[in-house]
Amino acid sequence: MRTTSLLIILFYSFPFVYFAMYQDFMNQSMLGYLLILIAAPFLAVLSIRFSHRLTFIIGNSISTLTSFYFIHQMTEKVQWGYYFTPLTVHQLFIVVSLLNVILQIITIKVAKYRKEGGS
């Protein structure tokens, strides 16, 4: 793998979904979700432009796995399940993770369309 790919994977390794949920719970702040809206699509476009799809897949997998790990650890220590009602912590994790990937795929498609000369 090239250095660019490894660097993108390193940035992708950040547990975006966990961070968003943690900020929401601890600080009643939506800034974590805003980070997902900005950073994840940016990394997706970089991974496709300077690397290849494998970087996108590995990066999202690592981010999702690290988020799941930290969410699981927090669930064992803190009673935060009531906060995300009507969803459970793990249901919200799945929903946000799926929306994150969908947003990235849409961003990649838009970037490719613009690069090909679409308006």
A tleap script that builds the chain and sets N, CA, C and O, in Angstrom:
source leaprc.protein.ff14SB
mol = sequence {
  NMET ARG THR THR SER LEU LEU ILE ILE LEU
  PHE TYR SER PHE PRO PHE VAL TYR PHE ALA
  MET TYR GLN ASP PHE MET ASN GLN SER MET
  LEU GLY TYR LEU LEU ILE LEU ILE ALA ALA
  PRO PHE LEU ALA VAL LEU SER ILE ARG PHE
  SER HIE ARG LEU THR PHE ILE ILE GLY ASN
  SER ILE SER THR LEU THR SER PHE TYR PHE
  ILE HIE GLN MET THR GLU LYS VAL GLN TRP
  GLY TYR TYR PHE THR PRO LEU THR VAL HIE
  GLN LEU PHE ILE VAL VAL SER LEU LEU ASN
  VAL ILE LEU GLN ILE ILE THR ILE LYS VAL
  ALA LYS TYR ARG LYS GLU GLY GLY CSER
}
set mol.1.N position { 0.841 -1.194 0.000 }
set mol.1.CA position { 0.000 0.000 0.000 }
set mol.1.C position { 0.874 1.241 0.000 }
set mol.1.O position { 1.966 1.263 0.569 }
set mol.2.N position { 0.373 2.247 -0.639 }
set mol.2.CA position { 1.110 3.498 -0.703 }
set mol.2.C position { 0.943 4.278 0.596 }
set mol.2.O position { 0.045 4.008 1.393 }
set mol.3.N position { 1.810 5.228 0.783 }
set mol.3.CA position { 1.770 6.077 1.963 }
set mol.3.C position { 0.455 6.837 2.058 }
set mol.3.O position { -0.088 7.000 3.151 }
set mol.4.N position { -0.058 7.299 0.933 }
set mol.4.CA position { -1.323 8.032 0.920 }
set mol.4.C position { -2.450 7.162 1.451 }
set mol.4.O position { -3.270 7.616 2.249 }
set mol.5.N position { -2.490 5.914 1.011 }
set mol.5.CA position { -3.530 4.993 1.471 }
set mol.5.C position { -3.436 4.771 2.969 }
set mol.5.O position { -4.446 4.784 3.674 }
set mol.6.N position { -2.230 4.568 3.447 }
set mol.6.CA position { -2.053 4.337 4.880 }
set mol.6.C position { -2.437 5.562 5.709 }
set mol.6.O position { -3.009 5.430 6.792 }
set mol.7.N position { -2.127 6.730 5.209 }
set mol.7.CA position { -2.489 7.959 5.906 }
set mol.7.C position { -4.009 8.134 5.954 }
set mol.7.O position { -4.560 8.512 6.987 }
set mol.8.N position { -4.675 7.861 4.845 }
set mol.8.CA position { -6.136 7.962 4.820 }
set mol.8.C position { -6.752 6.950 5.781 }
set mol.8.O position { -7.687 7.282 6.510 }
set mol.9.N position { -6.240 5.723 5.791 }
set mol.9.CA position { -6.743 4.705 6.716 }
set mol.9.C position { -6.504 5.135 8.157 }
set mol.9.O position { -7.350 4.905 9.021 }
set mol.10.N position { -5.369 5.753 8.418 }
set mol.10.CA position { -5.081 6.244 9.770 }
set mol.10.C position { -6.133 7.259 10.217 }
set mol.10.O position { -6.629 7.184 11.342 }
set mol.11.N position { -6.473 8.198 9.349 }
set mol.11.CA position { -7.507 9.188 9.702 }
set mol.11.C position { -8.880 8.536 9.816 }
set mol.11.O position { -9.685 8.924 10.663 }
set mol.12.N position { -9.144 7.561 8.978 }
set mol.12.CA position { -10.408 6.830 9.046 }
set mol.12.C position { -10.537 6.034 10.348 }
set mol.12.O position { -11.649 5.743 10.787 }
set mol.13.N position { -9.431 5.691 10.952 }
set mol.13.CA position { -9.457 4.870 12.164 }
set mol.13.C position { -10.118 5.560 13.345 }
set mol.13.O position { -10.408 4.920 14.356 }
set mol.14.N position { -10.353 6.838 13.230 }
set mol.14.CA position { -11.051 7.563 14.283 }
set mol.14.C position { -12.463 6.998 14.422 }
set mol.14.O position { -13.141 6.806 13.413 }
set mol.15.N position { -12.922 6.729 15.645 }
set mol.15.CA position { -14.265 6.167 15.843 }
set mol.15.C position { -15.351 7.246 15.723 }
set mol.15.O position { -15.882 7.711 16.732 }
set mol.16.N position { -15.670 7.632 14.509 }
set mol.16.CA position { -16.588 8.740 14.254 }
set mol.16.C position { -17.945 8.574 14.936 }
set mol.16.O position { -18.424 9.499 15.590 }
set mol.17.N position { -18.564 7.409 14.789 }
set mol.17.CA position { -19.913 7.204 15.329 }
set mol.17.C position { -19.890 7.234 16.851 }
set mol.17.O position { -20.756 7.847 17.474 }
set mol.18.N position { -18.910 6.578 17.449 }
set mol.18.CA position { -18.801 6.620 18.911 }
set mol.18.C position { -18.613 8.056 19.388 }
set mol.18.O position { -19.276 8.491 20.329 }
set mol.19.N position { -17.721 8.784 18.750 }
set mol.19.CA position { -17.451 10.158 19.163 }
set mol.19.C position { -18.714 11.009 19.089 }
set mol.19.O position { -18.982 11.812 19.982 }
set mol.20.N position { -19.486 10.831 18.022 }
set mol.20.CA position { -20.727 11.595 17.866 }
set mol.20.C position { -21.725 11.252 18.965 }
set mol.20.O position { -22.326 12.141 19.568 }
set mol.21.N position { -21.896 9.973 19.216 }
set mol.21.CA position { -22.840 9.552 20.249 }
set mol.21.C position { -22.365 9.973 21.641 }
set mol.21.O position { -23.171 10.373 22.481 }
set mol.22.N position { -21.076 9.883 21.877 }
set mol.22.CA position { -20.513 10.284 23.166 }
set mol.22.C position { -20.720 11.783 23.399 }
set mol.22.O position { -21.142 12.189 24.481 }
set mol.23.N position { -20.428 12.594 22.399 }
set mol.23.CA position { -20.625 14.044 22.524 }
set mol.23.C position { -22.089 14.385 22.746 }
set mol.23.O position { -22.420 15.270 23.536 }
set mol.24.N position { -22.957 13.679 22.047 }
set mol.24.CA position { -24.389 13.888 22.210 }
set mol.24.C position { -24.803 13.575 23.646 }
set mol.24.O position { -25.517 14.361 24.269 }
set mol.25.N position { -24.367 12.449 24.169 }
set mol.25.CA position { -24.745 12.023 25.515 }
set mol.25.C position { -24.119 12.886 26.607 }
set mol.25.O position { -24.815 13.353 27.509 }
set mol.26.N position { -22.827 13.095 26.526 }
set mol.26.CA position { -22.113 13.792 27.608 }
set mol.26.C position { -22.329 15.309 27.597 }
set mol.26.O position { -22.427 15.924 28.659 }
set mol.27.N position { -22.402 15.907 26.425 }
set mol.27.CA position { -22.457 17.367 26.322 }
set mol.27.C position { -23.726 17.885 25.660 }
set mol.27.O position { -23.877 19.090 25.457 }
set mol.28.N position { -24.636 16.980 25.323 }
set mol.28.CA position { -25.847 17.352 24.576 }
set mol.28.C position { -25.459 18.202 23.361 }
set mol.28.O position { -26.086 19.220 23.070 }
set mol.29.N position { -24.426 17.765 22.670 }
set mol.29.CA position { -23.869 18.494 21.541 }
set mol.29.C position { -23.981 17.672 20.259 }
set mol.29.O position { -23.733 16.466 20.258 }
set mol.30.N position { -24.348 18.323 19.199 }
set mol.30.CA position { -24.447 17.675 17.894 }
set mol.30.C position { -23.159 17.831 17.089 }
set mol.30.O position { -23.115 17.440 15.923 }
set mol.31.N position { -22.118 18.390 17.687 }
set mol.31.CA position { -20.868 18.617 16.961 }
set mol.31.C position { -20.223 17.324 16.478 }
set mol.31.O position { -19.566 17.313 15.437 }
set mol.32.N position { -20.401 16.245 17.213 }
set mol.32.CA position { -19.863 14.958 16.770 }
set mol.32.C position { -20.504 14.492 15.477 }
set mol.32.O position { -19.828 13.962 14.595 }
set mol.33.N position { -21.818 14.693 15.367 }
set mol.33.CA position { -22.509 14.330 14.130 }
set mol.33.C position { -22.073 15.251 12.988 }
set mol.33.O position { -21.979 14.823 11.838 }
set mol.34.N position { -21.809 16.513 13.317 }
set mol.34.CA position { -21.308 17.450 12.313 }
set mol.34.C position { -19.941 16.991 11.794 }
set mol.34.O position { -19.647 17.111 10.605 }
set mol.35.N position { -19.120 16.471 12.691 }
set mol.35.CA position { -17.819 15.938 12.281 }
set mol.35.C position { -18.002 14.807 11.269 }
set mol.35.O position { -17.264 14.718 10.288 }
set mol.36.N position { -18.985 13.948 11.511 }
set mol.36.CA position { -19.266 12.867 10.556 }
set mol.36.C position { -19.660 13.450 9.205 }
set mol.36.O position { -19.213 12.973 8.161 }
set mol.37.N position { -20.495 14.481 9.227 }
set mol.37.CA position { -20.973 15.082 7.977 }
set mol.37.C position { -19.857 15.736 7.170 }
set mol.37.O position { -19.953 15.836 5.946 }
set mol.38.N position { -18.814 16.174 7.837 }
set mol.38.CA position { -17.720 16.866 7.151 }
set mol.38.C position { -16.541 15.933 6.870 }
set mol.38.O position { -16.098 15.824 5.727 }
set mol.39.N position { -16.039 15.269 7.890 }
set mol.39.CA position { -14.797 14.503 7.766 }
set mol.39.C position { -14.958 13.213 6.971 }
set mol.39.O position { -14.124 12.911 6.118 }
set mol.40.N position { -16.001 12.456 7.231 }
set mol.40.CA position { -16.142 11.153 6.568 }
set mol.40.C position { -16.296 11.290 5.046 }
set mol.40.O position { -15.608 10.580 4.313 }
set mol.41.N position { -17.171 12.176 4.543 }
set mol.41.CA position { -17.233 12.325 3.079 }
set mol.41.C position { -15.915 12.834 2.482 }
set mol.41.O position { -15.523 12.429 1.387 }
set mol.42.N position { -15.243 13.717 3.208 }
set mol.42.CA position { -13.950 14.221 2.753 }
set mol.42.C position { -12.952 13.072 2.610 }
set mol.42.O position { -12.258 12.970 1.598 }
set mol.43.N position { -12.883 12.214 3.619 }
set mol.43.CA position { -11.983 11.063 3.563 }
set mol.43.C position { -12.384 10.095 2.455 }
set mol.43.O position { -11.524 9.489 1.816 }
set mol.44.N position { -13.683 9.950 2.226 }
set mol.44.CA position { -14.156 9.058 1.161 }
set mol.44.C position { -13.678 9.544 -0.202 }
set mol.44.O position { -13.188 8.757 -1.012 }
set mol.45.N position { -13.823 10.829 -0.448 }
set mol.45.CA position { -13.375 11.381 -1.731 }
set mol.45.C position { -11.859 11.246 -1.864 }
set mol.45.O position { -11.361 10.891 -2.932 }
set mol.46.N position { -11.129 11.524 -0.797 }
set mol.46.CA position { -9.669 11.357 -0.845 }
set mol.46.C position { -9.283 9.913 -1.125 }
set mol.46.O position { -8.378 9.645 -1.916 }
set mol.47.N position { -9.972 8.989 -0.473 }
set mol.47.CA position { -9.612 7.581 -0.656 }
set mol.47.C position { -9.853 7.127 -2.097 }
set mol.47.O position { -9.085 6.320 -2.622 }
set mol.48.N position { -10.886 7.621 -2.732 }
set mol.48.CA position { -11.158 7.246 -4.117 }
set mol.48.C position { -10.240 7.993 -5.080 }
set mol.48.O position { -9.759 7.419 -6.057 }
set mol.49.N position { -9.999 9.264 -4.804 }
set mol.49.CA position { -9.190 10.080 -5.715 }
set mol.49.C position { -7.706 9.707 -5.683 }
set mol.49.O position { -7.075 9.588 -6.733 }
set mol.50.N position { -7.150 9.523 -4.487 }
set mol.50.CA position { -5.708 9.299 -4.373 }
set mol.50.C position { -5.327 7.849 -4.126 }
set mol.50.O position { -4.145 7.506 -4.100 }
set mol.51.N position { -6.295 7.027 -3.953 }
set mol.51.CA position { -6.000 5.647 -3.625 }
set mol.51.C position { -6.935 4.748 -4.435 }
set mol.51.O position { -6.971 4.829 -5.663 }
set mol.52.N position { -7.677 3.906 -3.752 }
set mol.52.CA position { -8.654 3.067 -4.437 }
set mol.52.C position { -9.741 2.647 -3.460 }
set mol.52.O position { -9.705 3.004 -2.283 }
set mol.53.N position { -10.691 1.897 -3.951 }
set mol.53.CA position { -11.852 1.518 -3.142 }
set mol.53.C position { -11.478 0.705 -1.915 }
set mol.53.O position { -12.172 0.769 -0.900 }
set mol.54.N position { -10.412 -0.046 -1.984 }
set mol.54.CA position { -10.007 -0.863 -0.850 }
set mol.54.C position { -9.712 0.012 0.374 }
set mol.54.O position { -10.028 -0.371 1.501 }
set mol.55.N position { -9.117 1.165 0.158 }
set mol.55.CA position { -8.855 2.099 1.251 }
set mol.55.C position { -10.164 2.566 1.874 }
set mol.55.O position { -10.276 2.659 3.096 }
set mol.56.N position { -11.143 2.855 1.044 }
set mol.56.CA position { -12.473 3.257 1.514 }
set mol.56.C position { -13.098 2.157 2.370 }
set mol.56.O position { -13.645 2.433 3.438 }
set mol.57.N position { -13.017 0.927 1.906 }
set mol.57.CA position { -13.614 -0.207 2.616 }
set mol.57.C position { -12.876 -0.484 3.921 }
set mol.57.O position { -13.508 -0.659 4.963 }
set mol.58.N position { -11.557 -0.525 3.877 }
set mol.58.CA position { -10.769 -0.780 5.086 }
set mol.58.C position { -10.970 0.342 6.099 }
set mol.58.O position { -11.161 0.083 7.287 }
set mol.59.N position { -10.927 1.580 5.633 }
set mol.59.CA position { -11.094 2.721 6.536 }
set mol.59.C position { -12.434 2.724 7.234 }
set mol.59.O position { -12.501 2.926 8.446 }
set mol.60.N position { -13.509 2.502 6.485 }
set mol.60.CA position { -14.836 2.458 7.099 }
set mol.60.C position { -14.974 1.274 8.044 }
set mol.60.O position { -15.611 1.385 9.092 }
set mol.61.N position { -14.387 0.150 7.684 }
set mol.61.CA position { -14.451 -1.028 8.555 }
set mol.61.C position { -13.744 -0.766 9.883 }
set mol.61.O position { -14.269 -1.092 10.948 }
set mol.62.N position { -12.569 -0.185 9.817 }
set mol.62.CA position { -11.826 0.110 11.046 }
set mol.62.C position { -12.582 1.117 11.903 }
set mol.62.O position { -12.682 0.942 13.117 }
set mol.63.N position { -13.109 2.160 11.291 }
set mol.63.CA position { -13.863 3.169 12.031 }
set mol.63.C position { -15.088 2.554 12.703 }
set mol.63.O position { -15.379 2.843 13.864 }
set mol.64.N position { -15.796 1.710 11.970 }
set mol.64.CA position { -16.988 1.070 12.519 }
set mol.64.C position { -16.627 0.121 13.652 }
set mol.64.O position { -17.290 0.114 14.690 }
set mol.65.N position { -15.588 -0.675 13.464 }
set mol.65.CA position { -15.180 -1.607 14.515 }
set mol.65.C position { -14.693 -0.890 15.769 }
set mol.65.O position { -15.026 -1.299 16.881 }
set mol.66.N position { -13.912 0.170 15.607 }
set mol.66.CA position { -13.446 0.899 16.793 }
set mol.66.C position { -14.615 1.598 17.482 }
set mol.66.O position { -14.654 1.660 18.711 }
set mol.67.N position { -15.556 2.119 16.720 }
set mol.67.CA position { -16.746 2.733 17.321 }
set mol.67.C position { -17.542 1.699 18.096 }
set mol.67.O position { -17.976 1.957 19.218 }
set mol.68.N position { -17.735 0.529 17.501 }
set mol.68.CA position { -18.479 -0.525 18.191 }
set mol.68.C position { -17.783 -0.936 19.480 }
set mol.68.O position { -18.432 -1.127 20.508 }
set mol.69.N position { -16.465 -1.071 19.426 }
set mol.69.CA position { -15.696 -1.439 20.622 }
set mol.69.C position { -15.909 -0.415 21.745 }
set mol.69.O position { -16.216 -0.790 22.876 }
set mol.70.N position { -15.748 0.867 21.436 }
set mol.70.CA position { -15.887 1.901 22.462 }
set mol.70.C position { -17.330 2.024 22.954 }
set mol.70.O position { -17.559 2.275 24.137 }
set mol.71.N position { -18.295 1.851 22.065 }
set mol.71.CA position { -19.695 1.888 22.484 }
set mol.71.C position { -19.983 0.724 23.428 }
set mol.71.O position { -20.658 0.889 24.444 }
set mol.72.N position { -19.471 -0.434 23.086 }
set mol.72.CA position { -19.660 -1.597 23.956 }
set mol.72.C position { -19.010 -1.371 25.321 }
set mol.72.O position { -19.603 -1.697 26.350 }
set mol.73.N position { -17.811 -0.821 25.336 }
set mol.73.CA position { -17.127 -0.539 26.599 }
set mol.73.C position { -17.910 0.466 27.441 }
set mol.73.O position { -18.033 0.304 28.655 }
set mol.74.N position { -18.430 1.489 26.801 }
set mol.74.CA position { -19.183 2.504 27.532 }
set mol.74.C position { -20.496 1.937 28.047 }
set mol.74.O position { -20.925 2.271 29.151 }
set mol.75.N position { -21.130 1.091 27.267 }
set mol.75.CA position { -22.401 0.499 27.672 }
set mol.75.C position { -22.231 -0.343 28.931 }
set mol.75.O position { -23.143 -0.423 29.754 }
set mol.76.N position { -21.080 -0.964 29.080 }
set mol.76.CA position { -20.815 -1.762 30.282 }
set mol.76.C position { -20.590 -0.899 31.517 }
set mol.76.O position { -20.823 -1.357 32.636 }
set mol.77.N position { -20.143 0.334 31.338 }
set mol.77.CA position { -19.782 1.190 32.473 }
set mol.77.C position { -20.820 2.261 32.786 }
set mol.77.O position { -20.967 2.665 33.940 }
set mol.78.N position { -21.541 2.722 31.765 }
set mol.78.CA position { -22.453 3.856 31.936 }
set mol.78.C position { -23.839 3.464 31.441 }
set mol.78.O position { -23.978 2.823 30.400 }
set mol.79.N position { -24.846 3.847 32.185 }
set mol.79.CA position { -26.227 3.620 31.755 }
set mol.79.C position { -26.640 4.786 30.855 }
set mol.79.O position { -27.175 5.792 31.323 }
set mol.80.N position { -26.388 4.633 29.590 }
set mol.80.CA position { -26.714 5.708 28.668 }
set mol.80.C position { -27.780 5.296 27.658 }
set mol.80.O position { -28.125 6.075 26.769 }
set mol.81.N position { -28.298 4.089 27.787 }
set mol.81.CA position { -29.303 3.587 26.871 }
set mol.81.C position { -30.594 4.384 26.859 }
set mol.81.O position { -31.250 4.488 25.823 }
set mol.82.N position { -30.966 4.950 28.006 }
set mol.82.CA position { -32.202 5.734 28.111 }
set mol.82.C position { -32.137 6.994 27.248 }
set mol.82.O position { -33.169 7.497 26.806 }
set mol.83.N position { -30.945 7.496 27.011 }
set mol.83.CA position { -30.772 8.797 26.362 }
set mol.83.C position { -31.212 8.784 24.902 }
set mol.83.O position { -31.730 9.784 24.407 }
set mol.84.N position { -31.016 7.687 24.220 }
set mol.84.CA position { -31.268 7.629 22.780 }
set mol.84.C position { -32.649 7.059 22.441 }
set mol.84.O position { -32.867 6.597 21.321 }
set mol.85.N position { -33.563 7.089 23.382 }
set mol.85.CA position { -34.919 6.572 23.194 }
set mol.85.C position { -35.557 7.226 21.980 }
set mol.85.O position { -35.390 8.435 21.815 }
set mol.86.N position { -36.258 6.536 21.143 }
set mol.86.CA position { -36.785 5.182 21.250 }
set mol.86.C position { -35.812 4.103 20.793 }
set mol.86.O position { -36.144 2.921 20.875 }
set mol.87.N position { -34.640 4.459 20.321 }
set mol.87.CA position { -33.661 3.462 19.903 }
set mol.87.C position { -32.772 3.072 21.067 }
set mol.87.O position { -32.612 3.834 22.021 }
set mol.88.N position { -32.200 1.891 20.986 }
set mol.88.CA position { -31.170 1.510 21.944 }
set mol.88.C position { -29.841 2.082 21.457 }
set mol.88.O position { -29.750 2.588 20.338 }
set mol.89.N position { -28.844 2.002 22.274 }
set mol.89.CA position { -27.516 2.491 21.897 }
set mol.89.C position { -27.022 1.760 20.641 }
set mol.89.O position { -26.506 2.386 19.715 }
set mol.90.N position { -27.182 0.453 20.620 }
set mol.90.CA position { -26.685 -0.324 19.485 }
set mol.90.C position { -27.512 -0.096 18.223 }
set mol.90.O position { -26.970 -0.128 17.119 }
set mol.91.N position { -28.805 0.131 18.370 }
set mol.91.CA position { -29.625 0.446 17.201 }
set mol.91.C position { -29.214 1.785 16.601 }
set mol.91.O position { -29.107 1.919 15.382 }
set mol.92.N position { -28.986 2.776 17.461 }
set mol.92.CA position { -28.544 4.078 16.959 }
set mol.92.C position { -27.177 3.958 16.293 }
set mol.92.O position { -26.924 4.590 15.267 }
set mol.93.N position { -26.307 3.155 16.870 }
set mol.93.CA position { -24.993 2.912 16.281 }
set mol.93.C position { -25.140 2.379 14.851 }
set mol.93.O position { -24.459 2.846 13.939 }
set mol.94.N position { -26.023 1.408 14.662 }
set mol.94.CA position { -26.232 0.825 13.331 }
set mol.94.C position { -26.807 1.868 12.380 }
set mol.94.O position { -26.344 1.988 11.246 }
set mol.95.N position { -27.804 2.621 12.823 }
set mol.95.CA position { -28.431 3.632 11.966 }
set mol.95.C position { -27.422 4.697 11.545 }
set mol.95.O position { -27.325 5.030 10.364 }
set mol.96.N position { -26.681 5.226 12.498 }
set mol.96.CA position { -25.714 6.285 12.190 }
set mol.96.C position { -24.591 5.739 11.301 }
set mol.96.O position { -24.139 6.430 10.388 }
set mol.97.N position { -24.144 4.528 11.556 }
set mol.97.CA position { -23.092 3.926 10.728 }
set mol.97.C position { -23.559 3.751 9.282 }
set mol.97.O position { -22.821 4.052 8.345 }
set mol.98.N position { -24.783 3.265 9.111 }
set mol.98.CA position { -25.316 3.096 7.755 }
set mol.98.C position { -25.489 4.441 7.052 }
set mol.98.O position { -25.128 4.585 5.884 }
set mol.99.N position { -26.037 5.417 7.758 }
set mol.99.CA position { -26.198 6.746 7.165 }
set mol.99.C position { -24.854 7.363 6.801 }
set mol.99.O position { -24.735 8.060 5.793 }
set mol.100.N position { -23.845 7.103 7.625 }
set mol.100.CA position { -22.500 7.598 7.363 }
set mol.100.C position { -21.968 7.029 6.051 }
set mol.100.O position { -21.434 7.772 5.227 }
set mol.101.N position { -22.105 5.734 5.849 }
set mol.101.CA position { -21.613 5.103 4.621 }
set mol.101.C position { -22.425 5.566 3.414 }
set mol.101.O position { -21.862 5.816 2.348 }
set mol.102.N position { -23.739 5.682 3.573 }
set mol.102.CA position { -24.584 6.161 2.474 }
set mol.102.C position { -24.170 7.572 2.058 }
set mol.102.O position { -24.059 7.870 0.869 }
set mol.103.N position { -23.944 8.433 3.047 }
set mol.103.CA position { -23.493 9.802 2.763 }
set mol.103.C position { -22.170 9.796 2.008 }
set mol.103.O position { -21.987 10.576 1.073 }
set mol.104.N position { -21.260 8.939 2.400 }
set mol.104.CA position { -19.966 8.864 1.723 }
set mol.104.C position { -20.114 8.386 0.277 }
set mol.104.O position { -19.460 8.914 -0.622 }
set mol.105.N position { -20.959 7.405 0.059 }
set mol.105.CA position { -21.166 6.890 -1.301 }
set mol.105.C position { -21.786 7.970 -2.180 }
set mol.105.O position { -21.381 8.141 -3.330 }
set mol.106.N position { -22.762 8.697 -1.649 }
set mol.106.CA position { -23.376 9.791 -2.411 }
set mol.106.C position { -22.329 10.854 -2.740 }
set mol.106.O position { -22.282 11.359 -3.862 }
set mol.107.N position { -21.500 11.188 -1.772 }
set mol.107.CA position { -20.453 12.186 -1.987 }
set mol.107.C position { -19.478 11.738 -3.069 }
set mol.107.O position { -19.065 12.544 -3.903 }
set mol.108.N position { -19.110 10.472 -3.063 }
set mol.108.CA position { -18.203 9.938 -4.084 }
set mol.108.C position { -18.849 10.030 -5.466 }
set mol.108.O position { -18.200 10.429 -6.433 }
set mol.109.N position { -20.117 9.662 -5.554 }
set mol.109.CA position { -20.829 9.716 -6.839 }
set mol.109.C position { -20.904 11.150 -7.358 }
set mol.109.O position { -20.699 11.388 -8.548 }
set mol.110.N position { -21.198 12.109 -6.472 }
set mol.110.CA position { -21.259 13.516 -6.877 }
set mol.110.C position { -19.889 14.000 -7.330 }
set mol.110.O position { -19.784 14.706 -8.333 }
set mol.111.N position { -18.843 13.632 -6.609 }
set mol.111.CA position { -17.487 14.048 -6.975 }
set mol.111.C position { -17.085 13.466 -8.337 }
set mol.111.O position { -16.469 14.157 -9.148 }
set mol.112.N position { -17.433 12.200 -8.585 }
set mol.112.CA position { -17.121 11.595 -9.887 }
set mol.112.C position { -17.898 12.267 -11.008 }
set mol.112.O position { -17.368 12.486 -12.097 }
set mol.113.N position { -19.161 12.595 -10.737 }
set mol.113.CA position { -20.000 13.260 -11.737 }
set mol.113.C position { -19.413 14.623 -12.105 }
set mol.113.O position { -19.342 14.985 -13.280 }
set mol.114.N position { -19.001 15.359 -11.098 }
set mol.114.CA position { -18.401 16.680 -11.364 }
set mol.114.C position { -17.071 16.558 -12.092 }
set mol.114.O position { -16.759 17.371 -12.962 }
set mol.115.N position { -16.296 15.555 -11.742 }
set mol.115.CA position { -14.998 15.363 -12.388 }
set mol.115.C position { -15.162 15.004 -13.865 }
set mol.115.O position { -14.332 15.369 -14.698 }
set mol.116.N position { -16.232 14.292 -14.177 }
set mol.116.CA position { -16.484 13.890 -15.567 }
set mol.116.C position { -17.081 15.006 -16.401 }
set mol.116.O position { -17.342 14.822 -17.590 }
set mol.117.N position { -17.301 16.166 -15.787 }
set mol.117.CA position { -17.779 17.311 -16.552 }
set mol.117.C position { -19.239 17.609 -16.389 }
set mol.117.O position { -19.784 18.433 -17.123 }
set mol.118.N position { -19.891 16.967 -15.451 }
set mol.118.CA position { -21.298 17.286 -15.184 }
set mol.118.C position { -21.397 18.634 -14.513 }
set mol.118.O position { -20.424 19.128 -13.942 }
set mol.119.N position { -22.562 19.223 -14.581 }
set mol.119.CA position { -22.700 20.547 -13.984 }
set mol.119.C position { -23.283 20.511 -12.613 }
set mol.119.O position { -23.457 21.558 -11.988 }
savepdb mol mol.pdb
quit
